[in-house]
Amino acid sequence: MINIFINDEIEQVELETCLYNVLEAYASKKGIKLAAIAVAVNGSVVPRATWQQTQCQANDKLELFSVVAGG
């Protein structure tokens, strides 16, 4: 297990877990729709298309943002 931080909350995840799986579990636990969030890892926005290829590393800092449409 490794520790990561999601919006400043510590979470433990399996080693070599992809970002998509972490976000899916976190969103389910918090009642958040996965389709309605964007994520930055260690300060860099990660495109949704790469979530399944992005591996979480120990002490990663994930920031989740709500996607808001508007004009």
C-alpha positions as CSV (number, residue, x, y, z in Angstrom):
1,M,0.0,0.0,0.0
2,I,1.1,3.6,-0.6
3,N,-0.2,6.9,0.7
4,I,-1.5,9.6,-1.6
5,F,-3.4,12.8,-0.9
6,I,-6.7,13.6,-2.5
7,N,-7.8,17.2,-1.8
8,D,-5.5,17.2,1.3
9,E,-7.1,13.9,2.7
10,I,-4.7,11.0,3.0
11,E,-5.8,7.8,1.2
12,Q,-4.1,4.4,1.0
13,V,-4.1,2.7,-2.4
14,E,-2.5,-0.4,-3.8
15,L,1.0,0.0,-5.3
16,E,0.8,0.4,-9.1
17,T,-2.8,1.5,-9.1
18,C,-3.9,3.6,-12.0
19,L,-5.3,7.1,-11.5
20,Y,-8.7,6.0,-13.0
21,N,-9.2,3.3,-10.4
22,V,-8.3,5.6,-7.6
23,L,-10.7,8.3,-8.8
24,E,-13.5,5.8,-9.4
25,A,-13.2,4.5,-5.9
26,Y,-12.9,8.0,-4.3
27,A,-15.9,9.3,-6.4
28,S,-18.0,6.3,-5.4
29,K,-17.1,6.8,-1.7
30,K,-17.8,10.6,-1.8
31,G,-20.9,10.4,-4.0
32,I,-19.3,12.3,-6.8
33,K,-19.9,11.7,-10.5
34,L,-16.6,10.8,-12.1
35,A,-17.7,12.5,-15.4
36,A,-18.1,15.8,-13.5
37,I,-14.5,16.1,-12.3
38,A,-11.1,17.1,-13.5
39,V,-7.9,16.2,-11.7
40,A,-4.4,17.6,-11.2
41,V,-1.6,15.4,-9.9
42,N,1.2,17.3,-8.2
43,G,0.0,20.5,-9.7
44,S,-0.4,19.3,-13.3
45,V,-3.7,18.7,-14.9
46,V,-4.0,15.1,-16.2
47,P,-6.2,14.7,-19.3
48,R,-9.1,12.2,-18.8
49,A,-7.8,10.2,-21.8
50,T,-4.7,9.3,-19.9
51,W,-6.2,8.4,-16.5
52,Q,-6.0,4.7,-17.1
53,Q,-2.3,4.9,-18.1
54,T,-1.3,7.2,-15.3
55,Q,0.1,5.3,-12.3
56,C,-0.2,6.7,-8.8
57,Q,3.1,7.1,-6.9
58,A,3.7,7.4,-3.1
59,N,2.8,10.8,-1.8
60,D,1.1,12.0,-5.0
61,K,-1.1,15.0,-4.3
62,L,-4.3,14.9,-6.3
63,E,-6.6,17.9,-6.6
64,L,-10.1,17.2,-7.8
65,F,-12.1,20.0,-9.4
66,S,-15.8,20.2,-10.4
67,V,-16.2,20.8,-14.1
68,V,-18.5,23.8,-14.6
69,A,-19.9,24.8,-17.9
70,G,-20.9,28.4,-18.5
71,G,-20.3,31.5,-20.5
